[in-house]
Amino acid sequence: MGDDNFGHLERLVLELDARGFLARVVRTQSGRVFVRVINPKATSLSENVTCRPTKVAELPDWWYCWSWGERMHTVDDPAGAATKVARVLAAVGE
């Protein structure tokens, strides 16, 4: 699970970087892995995105998730996930 998780997060970082966000994969000492995203034009706007498998048979296997645990977007479309993050972290007037 860990390697898949990291690869999915790395692909999201590439998409966020292309949109001008500061993004990097963070691995905590406990082993938790997530993407830390910051809007460089408004650094108070930030989010941590995780990636996890679903246990629901009818849903795709892996999802990007918001910091509060809600599923955001499937990992087969990191560009779509990056678009959602960019929309949430957009500064007023962007």
C-alpha positions in Angstrom: 0.0 0.0 0.0 2.7 2.5 0.9 4.4 2.5 -2.5 1.2 2.9 -4.4 0.2 5.7 -2.0 3.5 7.5 -2.5 3.3 7.2 -6.3 -0.2 8.6 -6.5 0.8 11.5 -4.3 3.9 12.2 -6.4 1.7 12.5 -9.5 -0.6 15.0 -7.7 2.5 17.0 -6.7 3.5 17.3 -10.4 0.0 18.5 -11.4 -0.1 21.1 -8.5 3.4 22.3 -9.3 2.3 22.9 -12.9 -0.5 25.1 -11.6 1.9 27.3 -9.6 1.3 25.8 -6.1 4.0 24.8 -3.7 3.4 21.1 -3.1 5.5 18.2 -1.7 5.0 14.8 -0.3 5.6 14.6 3.4 6.2 11.5 5.4 5.9 11.8 9.1 7.9 9.8 11.6 4.8 7.6 12.2 4.8 6.7 8.5 1.8 8.8 7.5 2.2 10.2 4.0 0.4 13.2 2.5 0.8 16.1 0.1 1.2 19.5 1.7 -0.1 22.2 -0.7 0.4 25.9 -0.2 -0.8 28.8 -2.4 2.4 30.9 -2.8 0.2 34.0 -3.5 -1.6 33.6 -0.2 0.4 31.3 2.1 -2.3 31.1 4.7 -4.3 29.0 2.1 -3.0 25.5 2.5 -4.3 21.9 2.5 -3.0 18.4 3.3 -4.2 15.8 0.8 -4.0 12.1 1.6 -4.5 9.1 -0.6 -6.2 5.9 0.5 -7.9 2.8 -0.8 -11.6 2.4 -0.5 -13.4 -0.5 1.0 -16.5 -0.1 -1.1 -16.7 -2.6 -3.9 -18.6 -0.3 -6.3 -16.0 2.5 -6.1 -12.6 2.9 -7.7 -9.7 1.4 -5.6 -7.8 4.6 -4.6 -8.9 8.1 -3.8 -7.3 11.5 -3.0 -8.9 12.7 0.2 -9.2 16.1 1.9 -7.5 16.6 5.2 -10.8 15.9 7.0 -11.1 12.5 5.3 -13.7 13.1 2.7 -13.0 11.6 -0.7 -12.1 14.2 -3.2 -11.2 12.6 -6.5 -10.0 9.2 -8.0 -6.2 8.8 -8.3 -6.6 7.9 -12.0 -7.0 11.6 -12.7 -4.5 13.6 -10.7 -5.1 16.6 -13.0 -8.7 16.6 -12.0 -7.8 16.4 -8.3 -5.3 19.3 -8.7 -8.0 21.4 -10.3 -10.2 20.8 -7.3 -7.4 21.7 -4.8 -6.6 24.8 -6.9 -10.2 25.9 -6.8 -10.3 25.6 -3.0 -7.0 27.3 -2.4 -7.5 30.1 -4.9 -7.0 33.6 -3.4 -9.8 36.2 -3.8 -9.3 37.7 -7.3 -7.3 34.9 -8.8 
